[in-house]
């Protein structure tokens, strides 16, 4: 494997199915190309995904120890998983190693000039980020999700496809919003909670909770 000094280098945290999507978003946004160097940090990447990256990307290496990350001589990184626990784990590693998460904003999305997008945020195709909203670092907004005006989204949140957080909402850290879920306006959610697919949250939600239904009710506290 021969590396050119002119190539960009990226550490990709966790190589599940979402990583295939996110790598292609990076190509579309012209942040990276297939000629760049990609270090995948994943202890359990399946053979199918490994084959995909070997076939599609010229310079790729698979890592499974933190000590190997230190030897890559790169600071740029991105978290490419839809698993909230792995995302939280990756955030801790990034902080410990003082890495630099990059933003990935797909060109088909609408992101208001008045919004604030923190480092490490991934915004997939056809996402809407309304004016005066704020997205915390290392959050992932999947395709067709939306964040309403004057809403705040904390660190490490995951919005699955077609999930909606309406205006003036305040969301803490490391929450998960299932496909098609809806958070009504002016709702507050604490940390590490989950809203299941197609549920509609009409009241505030405390930490470590799972809510389901329409209207969504707390069905489990971790």
N, C-alpha and C positions, 0 to 999 in steps of 0.2 A: 504494500500500500504506500504510494508516494504522495506526499502532501506538498502543495505549493504555498509559499509564504503569502500569496495574494488572496488565498481563500479565507472566507469567514469560518469560524469555529463555533459550534453550538453544543451545549449539553442539553439533552432532551430527557426530562424526568418521566419515566414510566411509559412503556411502549405498547399500551393496549390499543384497542380499535380507534379510540379518540386521537391517538398520536398520528395515525395515517391521515385523518382529516386535517389536523392542525399543521402538519408539515406542508400539506398542499395549500393551506391558507397562507403560509409563509411564502410559498412560491408565488401565489396570486398577488400578494401585497408587495412583492419584489424585495422582501426582507432577506431572502436567501434563495439559493438555486441548488440544483442537483449536483453541482460541482463542489459545493462547500463540504465541510467536514462535520460529521454528526456523531456525537458520543451519546449513546443511549444508556441511561442508568436504570436498569430494571433487573431484579434478581430472578424474575420468573416470566420473561417474555416468551410467548408461545412460538412454536416453530413456523407457523404460518406468517406471523408478523415479521419474524426475523428474515424469512425468505423474501417477503415483499420489499423490505428496506434494502436487502442485499441486491435485489434485482433492479430497483428503481433509483438507488442513490450510489454514486461512485465511491465515496469515501465514508465508510460507516464502521463503527466499532461498538461492541456491546460490553458494558461495564456492570459489575455487580457488587463492588466494594467501594466504600467512601474513599479509601486510600487511593483508588484508581482515579477518582475525580480530581484529586489534587495534582495528578501528573499530566492532565490534559493541556495545561497552560492556556486555558480559556476561562473567561469570566461570564460570557453570555450564556443564558439558560432560559428554558421555558418548561413549564409544567404541562404535560399533555395527557392528563388523565381525567376521566369523569367520575372517578372514585373519590369521595370527599375525605376518606381516611388517608389515602395515599397523597392527596393534595396537601393535607395538613402535615404529613410526614416530610414531604418535599420542602415545604416552606421552612421547616425547622433546619433542614440540611443546608438550604440556601443561605439562611441567616448565619449559621455556624461557619460556613466556608466563605462568607462575604462575596457571594456571586452576584451577578447583575441580571435580574430577570428582564426580558425584553417584552415590549408590547406587540401584539399581533392584532391588527384591525383590518378585517376583510374589506376590500373596496366597495362591495355591494351594500354595506351597512350604512345606516344613517346615524352619525354621532354628532350631536350638537357642538358647535364651537364654544358654547357656554358650559359644557360639562367638563368634569375633571376625571381623567383616566390615569390611574396609577401604574407603576411599573409591574410587568408580568401579567397584565390583563390580556385575555384572549377574547376577541369579539368575532364571532363566526359570521357567515353570510346572512344577509337580510335581517340583521338585528337593528332595533331602534333604541337609541340612548337619547332621551329627551333633554331639553334645556335645563341647566342648573342642577343636574344630577351629579353624583360623585360615586366612582367605582374604586373600591379598595384594591390593594395590590394582590396579584395572583388569583384573581377571580376569572371565571370562565362563563361567558354568555353564549350559549349554543344557538344554532340557527333559528331564526324567527322569534326569538325571545325579545322581551322589551323591558326597559326600565323607565318609569314615568318621571315627569318633571319634579325637580326639587327633592328627589329621593336619594337616600344614602345607602350604598351597598358596601359592607365591610370587607375585610380581607378573606380571600380563599373561598368565596361563595361559588356555587354551581347553579346556573339556570339552564335546565334542559330545554330541548326544542319546544317552541310555542308557549313557554311559561311567561307570565306577565306579572310585573310588580308595578302597581299603579302609583300615581303621584303622591308626593309628600310622605312616603313611607321611609322607615328607618330600619335597616337590616344589619345585624351584628356580623360575627365572623363564622366562617365554615358551616354555613347552612346549605341545604340541598333542596331545590325546587323541581319536582318531577314534571315530566312532559305534560303540557297543557294546564298546569296549575295556575291559579290566579290569586294574587294578594291585593285586596281592596285598598283604596286610598287611605292614607293617614294611619297605616298599621305599623306597629312596632314588633320586631322579632329579635330575640336575644341571640345566643350563640349555639352552634352545633345542633340545630334542629332540622327536621325534614317535613316537607309538605308533599304528600303523595300526588301522583299523576291525576289530573283533572279535578283536583280539589279546589275549593274556593274559600280562602281565609278571610273572615270578616271581623275578627277580633285579634287582640295582641297575643303573642306567643312567647312563652318563657324558654329558657335554655334546655337543651337535651330532651326535646319533645318530638313526637311524631304526630302529625295531624292528618286527618283523612275525611273526605266527604264534602258535601255542599248543603249547608255551611260546614266548613271543616271543624272537627272536634278532636281534642287530644285523645289519642287512643293508646299512647304509650309514653312513659317517661323513662329515660335510660338511667 
